[in-house]
């Protein structure tokens, strides 16, 4: 009996230590996420104020921060390792800054979209999946660029901005090939529904597409084992 009692106490202590360690790691990740989101907001604010004399819309800032916290917290609960959570935190920062700038002025600075592609390449390299991701990103970049050129030639208008083309390539870098078309379709459907509900009687020349693309990628990260590898119980 004493031996069993000692073993039980030891197991409880080990479980307690594991729980405390996990909570501590998650707390550090959330603090890092908060810093990244703050830097994303400052970056967007500086760009918008310097180039376009405007500010990021505060309601959108709050929504982006909420989505980022929920996404990182859920993936932590799913069992994603610290490295994956750090990549996710950086991803949410980039999604936030691109959403804020595009929704304010319908512009996506190239440095933001290229950063998404480079960070996605680093993430896929860490998973030894870089080759397939590069092919996926190249395919989607080529298709959307040709679609853009077709509309420019045939209609004289841009169905997609060049920033959106680079953003779609970045999303393709982060996602599995089977998920990418679903993401793009969901974003396009969301934009179309938004136009039907809110823009039918407005003579608005351009609708920012990046917020819908970013929202679709946010939604995908909420699902277990979709972008980031989770623990065995979720796979």
JOLINMO-V876817 format. One record per residue. N is the residue number from 0. BURIAL is b if it has 24 or more other ideal C-beta (glycine too) atoms within 12 Angstrom, else e. D_LAST is the distance of its C-alpha to the last C-alpha in whole Angstrom. Layout:
[[N,BURIAL,D_LAST] [N,BURIAL,D_LAST]]
//
This chain:
[[0,e,39] [1,e,39] [2,e,36] [3,e,34] [4,e,35] [5,e,34] [6,e,31] [7,e,30] [8,e,31] [9,e,30] [10,e,26] [11,e,27] [12,e,28] [13,e,25] [14,e,23] [15,e,25] [16,e,25] [17,e,21] [18,e,21] [19,e,24] [20,e,23] [21,e,20] [22,e,22] [23,e,25] [24,b,22] [25,b,21] [26,e,25] [27,e,25] [28,b,23] [29,b,24] [30,e,28] [31,b,27] [32,b,25] [33,e,29] [34,e,31] [35,b,29] [36,b,29] [37,e,33] [38,e,34] [39,b,32] [40,b,34] [41,e,37] [42,b,37] [43,b,37] [44,b,40] [45,e,42] [46,b,41] [47,b,42] [48,e,45] [49,e,46] [50,e,46] [51,e,46] [52,e,48] [53,e,45] [54,e,42] [55,b,38] [56,e,38] [57,e,37] [58,e,35] [59,b,33] [60,b,33] [61,e,32] [62,b,29] [63,b,27] [64,b,27] [65,e,26] [66,b,23] [67,b,22] [68,b,22] [69,e,20] [70,b,18] [71,b,18] [72,b,18] [73,b,15] [74,b,13] [75,b,14] [76,e,13] [77,b,10] [78,e,10] [79,b,11] [80,e,14] [81,b,18] [82,e,18] [83,b,16] [84,b,17] [85,b,21] [86,b,20] [87,b,19] [88,b,22] [89,b,24] [90,b,22] [91,b,23] [92,b,27] [93,b,27] [94,b,26] [95,b,28] [96,b,31] [97,b,31] [98,b,31] [99,b,34] [100,b,36] [101,b,35] [102,b,36] [103,b,39] [104,b,41] [105,b,39] [106,b,38] [107,b,36] [108,b,37] [109,e,36] [110,e,35] [111,b,32] [112,b,31] [113,b,31] [114,b,30] [115,b,26] [116,b,26] [117,b,27] [118,b,25] [119,b,22] [120,b,23] [121,e,23] [122,b,19] [123,b,19] [124,e,21] [125,e,19] [126,e,16] [127,e,19] [128,b,18] [129,e,21] [130,e,23] [131,e,21] [132,b,21] [133,e,25] [134,e,25] [135,b,23] [136,b,25] [137,e,28] [138,e,28] [139,b,27] [140,b,30] [141,e,33] [142,e,32] [143,b,32] [144,b,35] [145,e,37] [146,b,36] [147,b,38] [148,e,41] [149,e,42] [150,e,42] [151,e,44] [152,e,46] [153,e,46] [154,e,46] [155,e,48] [156,e,45] [157,b,41] [158,b,38] [159,b,36] [160,b,37] [161,b,37] [162,b,35] [163,b,32] [164,b,32] [165,b,31] [166,b,29] [167,b,27] [168,b,27] [169,b,25] [170,b,22] [171,b,22] [172,b,22] [173,b,19] [174,b,17] [175,b,15] [176,b,18] [177,e,17] [178,b,16] [179,b,20] [180,e,22] [181,e,20] [182,b,21] [183,b,24] [184,e,25] [185,b,24] [186,b,26] [187,b,29] [188,e,29] [189,b,29] [190,b,32] [191,e,34] [192,e,33] [193,e,35] [194,e,38] [195,e,38] [196,e,38] [197,e,40] [198,e,42] [199,e,44] [200,e,47] [201,e,46] [202,e,48] [203,e,45] [204,e,45] [205,e,41] [206,b,38] [207,b,35] [208,b,32] [209,b,30] [210,b,30] [211,b,28] [212,b,26] [213,b,25] [214,b,24] [215,b,22] [216,b,20] [217,b,20] [218,b,18] [219,b,15] [220,b,15] [221,b,14] [222,b,11] [223,e,8] [224,e,6] [225,b,10] [226,b,12] [227,b,11] [228,b,8] [229,b,7] [230,e,7] [231,e,5] [232,e,6] [233,e,4] [234,e,0]]
//
